[in-house]
Amino acid sequence: MTWEILNIIGTLAFVISGALVAIEEKYDILGVYVLGFITAFGGGLIRNLLIDIPIRTIWEQDFLFGIAFLVITVVLIIPSKWILQWQKWIVFFDAIGLGAFAIQGANFAVSIKAPFIAIVIASTMTGAGGGMLRDVFAGRKPMIFHSDIYALWAALAGMAIGLNIVNGPYMTFFLLMLIVICRMLSVYYAWNLPQGIKWNDQQSMNNKRDA
């Protein structure tokens, strides 16, 4: 039951996120549907390829595909002024999708008795893969590589589940809320992972000190 709820939450959140990004980039109707579906199901496709789960499990989710189609249709027909308000919430919807799918991906890997590293990879790619594909199709830099600590939260969720720190529905939903909060805080406070040492800049600073 927890698994299905997370699947629905993640699908709804990422479908809305993908559709809103497509509208923001002024895509046509087909583009909005394509980007919405890619965002919602792309992470699962990448996960299945990486940890050797049959791809057909993605296509067997008729109910979720129906929900995704309905949600995108609603986004397309609601008034433009509502869309402008919703666009302010793209990061929030994306954070929910990230958390829900990261946990769902980790649970999926645990259910097939995958090794710890595979659980972390499944969590990361299920949570962040759809958003990565969305950004690529939208012509943007993928957030997974540069924006306000994105994939790290999914990886940490996978570690918590892989180490059996989190189990049961209450702990699972607590972890979901924690990921959403951490993601939102990282955006609000512009937390970023280090980008490496810029040796040229460091050398210039040393030269200035010596001068």
Secondary structure, DSSP 8 states (H G I E B T S, - for coil): -HHHHHHHHHHHHHHHHHHHHHHHTT--HHHHHHHHHHHHHHHHHHHHHHTT--THHHHT-HHHHHHHHHHHHHHHHS-HHHHHHHHTTHHHHHHHHHHHHHHHHHHHHHHTT--HHHHHHHHHHHHHHHHHHHHHHTTS--HHHHSSS-HHHHHHHHHHHHTTSS-SHHHHHHHHHHHHHHHHHHHHTT--------HHHHHHHHHHHH-
